[in-house]
């Protein structure tokens, strides 16, 4: 018997899958962050919760946050304060809609995939601004303006380096982009691909406000910046969850745009048998590991140094890359 | 000198620009005003209850005013009610990271007044313990300075190395922070078997792993960007505020009490005094890291040449300093620790003035902090290596 689903049922199914998948991915990545950092620093990391190598650490953490008192500061703008986590959290989930996990395994293959993705990922800065401003806390205020300035500065290199890829692929659809990439992905076209990848990765780390670009949330300076006043589940949904989920999402985007997404790393018979999902997950894990690796290695930059790095280095470089890519498309 | 004071000059420009726009723009449209940011007493970068009233203009710190006293415990009055033997445990709680260092000048002062001869083995052992303690202290600041600049790994490196030395000290004294091991005329008891091996193991481990440290922090481009020419403390200013220790040596003051005015048996050992030339955060930190090597050298030499013999000199049953006064200064982990002891012949001191290094060092903070960035403020606070108990005592 054939099961025929109506459009609405399919939509519901998709929404259900994404809503279930995103927290799962976040938990795995969060656990990976604990463990990778721990082993880079020659310690064991969480070992007890759940029994086997502390696999349930994040579940226990979540439970703890659930039980925490929900505090809204007396001086805070209560409505804005409680609305902000949603504005940060929802775009994070929306990013996952257009990531092609396999050739046909994608929630929505939009024609304007990249465009949608970049647009959605910058919405969350409004939430950050709301959170910081409504908290009525001076540290949050400093952090908020740092976050706003940083996200504006680093949105540009991301957009420009993604534009390089779009130009070379001749499409904005993410599936088309993956299909258009030629082996060896990162090194094709020579120089341009690798440079665009480096610009993209650097800007991504800044966009994620991860170390060494974590000034907006610098713990030792301004105490998680815009989220100083958040506690309990609000803290999870405004800071921790989006940070990790975004990290995975942007890692997946990096893998899609530059590393050939779900396609095998070498176009060779036996490797083609391995399903695309596996390749995609491997490449995404590599990107996530890169982010995790950088964190315990470097100290934090200063905000003005970061802005200089963006405006004086990354943006000119990515503009030059666009020129080079244009020349490549036209003449080669 | 084109590159020096770059961070500060940048901040100057920003302030000037802000002032200009404030004058030109109509008041009802754009108005900027300074904001007072209260840093501490509960702030992660102040390691303790240190408070800083910072007047900031955007990211620029215009003026900073340290507020201290949240931890004042009245030690100078308390010691007047205590027997000399009880004081040793009080003063070890001043700079709690280098407990055994604090006990040193107290007994030097008492021994000087009572004219007690300390046997050579006790002197050597004292130096070993003090230098081991100095290494522990410096590694702690290595960890915390990294953490303040956002590097999390140095903490774990430093604590791994600290542990070996902690264990050596624990073997001998039974304590990990407040050792209480010095006695008038010597030490509480001789060190147990295996102490020297453990101490050497710890010390050599530190020396072997120092290149790692240099790669991780001192050689790191971002670290250099954050610290070089940031928070410059000029030599003259350092003199005027009575700054001492690694911070003063970062500012090209090559004074070290151990070297220039040797006490106990420090003149028996061969060691260098590392110093910086610019007086910025990087130099202070560089001096701190390299002092660890010098301390390690002293420990190795002392253990090699360890004399045998008693560990306590001829001491009367009752410690009762004769009438008189004496000033003794030693090189504590964070600077010059002075104790001015006045005795009226009682079992208790008539007055004990404590000159603690952190107190004088922190007094130079407002000068250094002026016109820096908020992020620099954290770097500068971290590079001033202070212990709250040592400021307030």
Interface residues (C-beta under 8 A of the other chain):
Chain A: X37 X40 X41 X42 X43 X138 X139 X142 X145 X146 X211 X212 X214 X215 X218 X219 X220 X221 X222 X223 X295 X296 X297 X298 X299 X300 X301 X302 X303 X304 X305
Chain B: X10 X35 X37 X38 X43 X44 X45 X56 X58 X59 X146 X147 X148 X149 X150 X151 X152 X153 X156 X157 X160 X217 X220 X222 X223 X225 X226 X373 X374 X375 X376 X378
